[in-house]
Amino acid sequence: MNCIFNSWIYFVANDNQAIQYPVHISVIGSKQSFILKSILILDDNIDVLESLEALLSGSGYQVFINHTVSGMLATLGSITPDLFLLDVVVGNDNGSSVCAYLKSVPHYQHIPVLLMSGIVNFHIKSASEPVFADDYIDKPYSNELVLEKVAELLRLEE
């Protein structure tokens, strides 16, 4: 039997809180393998990158971080993530343009993009321009909101 499917593994922590981890499950013959869902994060703020990396890897995701667009594009040469988490302003670059690029490339266009920005009312401003993101988070954000949005987008991808 050969099959590949996405699922969630649930664990109960010491405080009786259920924790769910997203996984790809491959069954080839009688061998099974579990692969964590992967997230590629782009933000020029190292503190934000490290905070998101700790939050998401601690929640069971495989996380790749980049602080430049060129670094992110280099990373894409070796991985294909399950989700992109992009800051709108990355140094002199524009995360919205990166999002538009990703959605124009057939290999990446099916991958959800979650944009985040500290620009006041960015979601209202962006309504007049096509951004192509699957969802959006205002900065500052709560960890709970990030985890909720990520889980929701990865569920939709399945």
C-alpha positions as CSV (number, residue, x, y, z in Angstrom):
1,M,0.0,0.0,0.0
2,N,1.4,3.4,-0.9
3,C,-0.3,6.6,0.2
4,I,0.5,10.1,1.4
5,F,-1.9,12.2,3.5
6,N,-1.9,15.2,5.9
7,S,-3.0,14.8,9.4
8,W,-2.6,16.1,12.9
9,I,-1.0,14.4,15.9
10,Y,-2.4,15.3,19.3
11,F,-0.4,15.2,22.5
12,V,-1.6,16.2,26.0
13,A,0.9,18.2,28.0
14,N,1.5,18.1,31.7
15,D,-1.1,20.9,32.2
16,N,-3.7,18.8,30.4
17,Q,-3.6,21.1,27.4
18,A,-3.9,19.3,24.1
19,I,-1.2,20.3,21.6
20,Q,-1.7,19.5,17.9
21,Y,1.2,19.0,15.5
22,P,0.6,19.1,11.7
23,V,2.3,16.3,9.8
24,H,2.5,14.7,6.4
25,I,2.2,10.9,6.7
26,S,3.6,8.7,4.0
27,V,3.0,5.0,3.9
28,I,5.0,3.0,1.4
29,G,4.6,-0.7,1.8
30,S,4.8,-1.3,5.6
31,K,7.1,1.7,6.3
32,Q,5.6,5.0,7.6
33,S,7.3,8.4,7.9
34,F,6.2,11.6,9.5
35,I,7.2,14.9,8.1
36,L,6.5,18.2,10.0
37,K,4.8,21.0,8.1
38,S,7.3,23.6,7.1
39,I,7.1,27.4,7.3
40,L,9.4,29.9,5.6
41,I,9.5,33.3,7.4
42,L,10.8,36.5,5.9
43,D,11.3,39.5,8.2
44,D,14.2,42.0,8.4
45,N,13.8,42.3,12.2
46,I,16.0,39.6,13.8
47,D,14.1,39.7,17.1
48,V,10.8,39.0,15.3
49,L,12.4,36.2,13.3
50,E,13.8,34.5,16.4
51,S,10.6,35.0,18.3
52,L,8.5,33.5,15.5
53,E,11.0,30.7,15.0
54,A,10.8,29.7,18.7
55,L,7.0,29.9,18.8
56,L,6.5,27.9,15.6
57,S,9.2,25.3,16.1
58,G,8.1,24.9,19.7
59,S,4.6,24.2,18.3
60,G,5.9,21.4,16.0
61,Y,6.6,23.1,12.8
62,Q,9.8,23.0,10.8
63,V,10.9,26.6,10.4
64,F,13.2,28.3,8.0
65,I,14.0,32.0,8.6
66,N,15.4,34.7,6.3
67,H,16.0,38.4,6.9
68,T,16.4,39.3,3.2
69,V,14.5,38.6,0.0
70,S,17.7,37.4,-1.7
71,G,18.2,35.0,1.2
72,M,14.7,33.7,1.0
73,L,15.0,33.1,-2.7
74,A,18.2,31.2,-2.1
75,T,16.5,29.1,0.5
76,L,13.7,28.3,-2.0
77,G,16.4,26.7,-4.1
78,S,16.6,23.8,-1.6
79,I,13.1,23.6,0.1
80,T,9.5,24.1,-0.8
81,P,7.6,25.2,2.4
82,D,4.0,24.4,3.2
83,L,3.4,28.1,4.2
84,F,5.1,31.5,3.7
85,L,5.0,34.0,6.5
86,L,6.1,37.4,5.1
87,D,6.6,40.8,6.6
88,V,5.3,43.6,4.3
89,V,8.4,45.8,4.7
90,V,11.7,44.0,4.5
91,G,14.5,46.5,4.4
92,N,14.2,48.3,1.0
93,D,12.1,45.4,-0.4
94,N,8.4,44.9,-0.3
95,G,6.9,41.7,1.1
96,S,3.7,42.3,-0.9
97,S,5.8,42.2,-4.1
98,V,7.4,38.9,-3.0
99,C,3.9,37.6,-2.3
100,A,2.8,38.6,-5.8
101,Y,5.9,36.9,-7.3
102,L,5.2,33.7,-5.3
103,K,1.6,33.6,-6.5
104,S,2.7,34.0,-10.1
105,V,5.1,31.0,-10.1
106,P,3.2,27.7,-10.7
107,H,5.5,25.8,-8.2
108,Y,4.6,28.1,-5.4
109,Q,1.2,29.6,-6.2
110,H,-0.7,26.8,-4.3
111,I,1.3,27.6,-1.1
112,P,-0.6,29.8,1.4
113,V,1.0,33.2,2.2
114,L,0.4,35.0,5.5
115,L,1.4,38.6,5.4
116,M,2.2,40.6,8.6
117,S,2.8,44.3,8.9
118,G,3.2,47.1,11.4
119,I,1.8,49.6,8.9
120,V,-1.4,51.1,10.4
121,N,-4.4,50.0,8.3
122,F,-2.3,48.1,5.8
123,H,-5.2,45.7,5.2
124,I,-7.4,48.6,4.3
125,K,-4.7,50.3,2.1
126,S,-4.0,47.0,0.3
127,A,-7.7,46.5,-0.6
128,S,-7.1,48.9,-3.5
129,E,-4.1,46.9,-4.8
130,P,-3.9,43.2,-5.4
131,V,-1.7,41.6,-2.8
132,F,-2.6,37.9,-3.3
133,A,-2.0,37.0,0.3
134,D,-4.2,34.3,1.8
135,D,-4.4,36.1,5.2
136,Y,-3.0,39.0,7.1
137,I,-1.8,39.8,10.7
138,D,-1.2,43.3,12.2
139,K,1.9,43.9,14.2
140,P,2.2,43.7,17.1
141,Y,0.4,40.3,17.2
142,S,-0.3,37.8,19.8
143,N,1.3,34.4,19.7
144,E,-2.1,32.8,19.9
145,L,-3.2,34.7,16.8
146,V,-0.1,33.6,14.8
147,L,-0.7,30.0,15.8
148,E,-4.4,30.2,14.9
149,K,-3.8,31.7,11.5
150,V,-1.0,29.3,10.6
151,A,-3.0,26.3,11.6
152,E,-6.0,27.6,9.7
153,L,-4.0,28.2,6.5
154,L,-2.3,24.8,6.7
155,R,-5.7,23.1,7.2
156,L,-7.0,24.8,4.1
157,E,-4.0,23.7,2.1
158,E,-4.9,20.0,2.7
